[in-house]
Amino acid sequence: MIAFFVSTFGLFNASQSPSSAAAEGGNLQNNIDARALFAKHCATCHGKDGRAKTSKGKLMHARNLADPEWQARVTDERIFNSVNNGRGEMPGFDKKLSETQIDALASYVRQLKK
């Protein structure tokens, strides 16, 4: 039987460590589902896996977020700023998402590295 309990971070599956829950796209501290945010706001261009293999992503020359070389070069601050302010053809999300949600998305992008 899987046990659930409410901690200071919200609903928590006792069979799942906080780091494994975060790896699945959640942000326990702020109770933000970064995977769902990515799917809603980013996957159209960047793809569910972040590799930008979608037709819109190819058309817009979207960044391959899973590229390990890019991941090594870019800072967390730059990822946050790109999502917040936009970059190139990508619109900024500062009016649609809170800073906490954008921070969760930036952390999620780090998990896409292949």
C-alpha positions as a LaTeX table, in Angstrom:
\begin{tabular}{lrrr}
\hline
Residue & $x$ (\AA) & $y$ (\AA) & $z$ (\AA) \\
\hline
Met1 & 0.00 & 0.00 & 0.00 \\
Ile2 & 1.33 & 3.44 & $-0.90$ \\
Ala3 & 1.11 & 5.98 & 1.90 \\
Phe4 & 0.40 & 9.65 & 1.31 \\
Phe5 & 0.75 & 12.40 & 3.84 \\
Val6 & 0.73 & 16.15 & 3.92 \\
Ser7 & 4.05 & 17.68 & 4.88 \\
Thr8 & 5.10 & 21.28 & 4.96 \\
Phe9 & 5.52 & 20.91 & 1.20 \\
Gly10 & 1.97 & 19.71 & 0.54 \\
Leu11 & 0.81 & 16.27 & $-0.55$ \\
Phe12 & 3.72 & 13.85 & $-0.60$ \\
Asn13 & 3.94 & 10.23 & $-1.67$ \\
Ala14 & 5.89 & 8.48 & 1.08 \\
Ser15 & 7.24 & 5.92 & $-1.38$ \\
Gln16 & 8.85 & 8.68 & $-3.42$ \\
Ser17 & 11.79 & 10.76 & $-2.26$ \\
Pro18 & 11.67 & 14.53 & $-2.73$ \\
Ser19 & 14.45 & 14.34 & $-5.30$ \\
Ser20 & 12.63 & 11.69 & $-7.34$ \\
Ala21 & 9.44 & 13.74 & $-7.24$ \\
Ala22 & 11.37 & 16.78 & $-8.45$ \\
Ala23 & 12.92 & 14.69 & $-11.20$ \\
Glu24 & 9.42 & 13.83 & $-12.36$ \\
Gly25 & 8.74 & 17.52 & $-12.95$ \\
Gly26 & 7.26 & 18.64 & $-9.66$ \\
Asn27 & 8.59 & 21.28 & $-7.33$ \\
Leu28 & 7.57 & 20.13 & $-3.85$ \\
Gln29 & 8.70 & 23.26 & $-2.08$ \\
Asn30 & 6.33 & 25.48 & $-4.01$ \\
Asn31 & 3.86 & 22.77 & $-5.07$ \\
Ile32 & 4.44 & 23.67 & $-8.73$ \\
Asp33 & 4.16 & 21.04 & $-11.46$ \\
Ala34 & 6.97 & 22.23 & $-13.73$ \\
Arg35 & 6.37 & 19.36 & $-16.15$ \\
Ala36 & 2.78 & 20.53 & $-16.68$ \\
Leu37 & 3.94 & 24.13 & $-17.12$ \\
Phe38 & 6.50 & 22.98 & $-19.68$ \\
Ala39 & 3.89 & 20.92 & $-21.52$ \\
Lys40 & 1.49 & 23.88 & $-21.62$ \\
His41 & 3.88 & 26.73 & $-22.46$ \\
Cys42 & 7.04 & 25.25 & $-23.97$ \\
Ala43 & 6.48 & 21.84 & $-25.58$ \\
Thr44 & 4.79 & 23.23 & $-28.70$ \\
Cys45 & 8.18 & 24.52 & $-29.85$ \\
His46 & 10.72 & 22.71 & $-27.68$ \\
Gly47 & 8.95 & 19.32 & $-27.70$ \\
Lys48 & 8.05 & 17.21 & $-24.67$ \\
Asp49 & 11.65 & 16.04 & $-24.46$ \\
Gly50 & 13.13 & 19.52 & $-25.03$ \\
Arg51 & 14.85 & 18.56 & $-28.29$ \\
Ala52 & 12.87 & 21.02 & $-30.46$ \\
Lys53 & 11.96 & 18.39 & $-33.05$ \\
Thr54 & 8.40 & 19.72 & $-33.44$ \\
Ser55 & 7.27 & 21.30 & $-36.70$ \\
Lys56 & 6.82 & 24.67 & $-34.98$ \\
Gly57 & 10.16 & 24.27 & $-33.24$ \\
Lys58 & 11.92 & 23.61 & $-36.53$ \\
Leu59 & 10.17 & 26.56 & $-38.17$ \\
Met60 & 11.05 & 28.91 & $-35.30$ \\
His61 & 14.58 & 27.49 & $-34.83$ \\
Ala62 & 13.82 & 26.66 & $-31.21$ \\
Arg63 & 16.71 & 25.75 & $-28.94$ \\
Asn64 & 17.40 & 22.08 & $-28.24$ \\
Leu65 & 17.18 & 22.25 & $-24.46$ \\
Ala66 & 18.47 & 18.70 & $-24.05$ \\
Asp67 & 21.81 & 19.46 & $-25.74$ \\
Pro68 & 24.51 & 18.71 & $-23.14$ \\
Glu69 & 26.92 & 21.25 & $-24.64$ \\
Trp70 & 24.33 & 24.03 & $-24.38$ \\
Gln71 & 23.42 & 22.87 & $-20.87$ \\
Ala72 & 27.08 & 23.12 & $-19.85$ \\
Arg73 & 27.44 & 26.66 & $-21.28$ \\
Val74 & 24.26 & 28.30 & $-20.07$ \\
Thr75 & 23.70 & 29.54 & $-16.53$ \\
Asp76 & 20.53 & 29.07 & $-14.50$ \\
Glu77 & 20.14 & 32.84 & $-14.51$ \\
Arg78 & 20.21 & 32.93 & $-18.30$ \\
Ile79 & 17.56 & 30.21 & $-18.54$ \\
Phe80 & 15.37 & 32.12 & $-16.08$ \\
Asn81 & 15.88 & 35.41 & $-17.96$ \\
Ser82 & 15.14 & 33.80 & $-21.33$ \\
Val83 & 11.85 & 32.39 & $-20.07$ \\
Asn84 & 10.97 & 35.59 & $-18.24$ \\
Asn85 & 11.93 & 38.12 & $-20.92$ \\
Gly86 & 11.91 & 36.03 & $-24.08$ \\
Arg87 & 14.81 & 35.47 & $-26.44$ \\
Gly88 & 14.86 & 35.76 & $-30.21$ \\
Glu89 & 11.54 & 34.45 & $-31.53$ \\
Met90 & 10.54 & 33.13 & $-28.10$ \\
Pro91 & 8.09 & 35.33 & $-26.22$ \\
Gly92 & 8.63 & 36.27 & $-22.59$ \\
Phe93 & 6.37 & 34.72 & $-19.99$ \\
Asp94 & 6.71 & 37.40 & $-17.32$ \\
Lys95 & 3.05 & 38.39 & $-17.77$ \\
Lys96 & 1.72 & 34.82 & $-17.84$ \\
Leu97 & 3.78 & 33.11 & $-15.13$ \\
Ser98 & 5.00 & 34.06 & $-11.67$ \\
Glu99 & 8.71 & 34.24 & $-10.88$ \\
Thr100 & 8.29 & 31.06 & $-8.82$ \\
Gln101 & 6.77 & 29.24 & $-11.80$ \\
Ile102 & 9.54 & 30.49 & $-14.11$ \\
Asp103 & 12.15 & 29.36 & $-11.58$ \\
Ala104 & 10.51 & 25.91 & $-11.52$ \\
Leu105 & 10.60 & 25.82 & $-15.34$ \\
Ala106 & 14.29 & 26.77 & $-15.34$ \\
Ser107 & 15.00 & 23.89 & $-12.95$ \\
Tyr108 & 12.96 & 21.54 & $-15.12$ \\
Val109 & 14.97 & 22.55 & $-18.21$ \\
Arg110 & 18.10 & 21.32 & $-16.38$ \\
Gln111 & 16.49 & 17.88 & $-16.10$ \\
Leu112 & 16.14 & 17.61 & $-19.88$ \\
Lys113 & 19.90 & 17.18 & $-20.43$ \\
Lys114 & 20.55 & 13.90 & $-22.23$ \\
\hline
\end{tabular}
